[in-house]
Amino acid sequence: MHKRYALAVDLINDPELIRVYEEWHRNVWPEILDSIRSAGIEQMEIYRLHNRLFMIMEVNEQFSFEAKAKADAENEKVQEWESLMWNFQQALPFAKPGEKWVLMEQIFSLK
């Protein structure tokens, strides 16, 4: 069974920082891609509107946010990537301290 999640975060509202952020995402490190796939994330897309990012993740039954967070905390390369990305990102106004991507609530589905 597959499940879909949607998350959001903001970028710092600076055109040059946004350009550089997008450049990083055209060349994501292989270790980051491996960590995403090994967590059970089978598909991931990120969209941008102005400085707001929207991520869609399709995951398999192996995936859990808790397991992914634990694995990320133990992975030096993921920590390096996250630290680098935090130079471009900013928390949503209602995010908890230290929270980056915030899980969105689905309110409609056309099936």
N, C-alpha and C positions, 0 to 999 in steps of 0.2 A: 504494500500500500504506500502510495506516495502522498506527501503532504506539501502544501505551498505556504510560505511565509512571506510577508512584506514588511520591510523595515525602512526607516528614514533617518537621515542625519543631514546637517547643513555643512556647507563649505564656508570658509572665511570669504566674505564678499569682496574679492579682489580678482579682477580678470586674469592677471598674470599667475596668481596662485592656482586659480581654477584651470588654466591652461596646463600648468606643470602637473597638477593632480591627474588630469586626463592623460597626459603623456605617460605618467607612471602606470596607468591602467591599460595602456596599449602594450606594455612590456612587464607584466606582473612576473615576479620572480617564480621560477619553477617550484621552489620549496613552499611557496604560498599556495600555488595551485594544488600541489600534493596534499597540503594540510586541509584544504577545502574538500577535496575529493575523498580523502580518507575518513572524514567526519560523517560521510553519508550524504553530502550535498552533491546532487547529480546535475543540477542546472542552477546557474546564478547569472542574473542580469542586473546591471545598474543603469538607471536613467537619471538625467539631470534636467531640472527646470530652474533656471537662474542659478541660485546657489544651493538649492535643495536637491538632495540625492534620494532616490527611491530604489530599493533593492528587492528583487524577487528571487526567492530561493525555492527550488524543488528538491525535497529531501526524501530519502528512503527510510525504512523502519529502524535503521541503525542510528539515525541522527537524534541527538538531544543537545539543547543549548548548554546544559551543564557539562556534558562530556566534551563538547567543543571548547568551552571556556577553559576547562582543566587542561586539555591537550595544548591549547594555545599558550597558556601560562607556562607550560613546561618546554615550549619550543622557542629557542633563542632567535631563530630567523623570523618567526611570526612576531615575536616581541619587537624585533628591530623594524619590521615592516609597519606594525601598528604605531610605533613611536614616530616613524617617518610620516605616516599618513596623518597623525594628529597635528602636524604642522600646517595642514591644509583644512582640517575639519574643525567644526565647533559644535558643541552640544546644542541640541534643541532647547528652547527656553524652559521647557517643563521636564527635561531629562534629570535623572538622579545624578548625584555627584559621580564623576568618572564614567558615566554611561555615554557611549557613542551612538551606535545604531539603536534605534528605539523600535520595538515591535509594534506594528500597526494592527488595528482591529478591522477585520473584514466586515463590511456592512451590507454588501450586495454581491450576488453571484448569479449570472445568467447561465443556466444549465439546460 
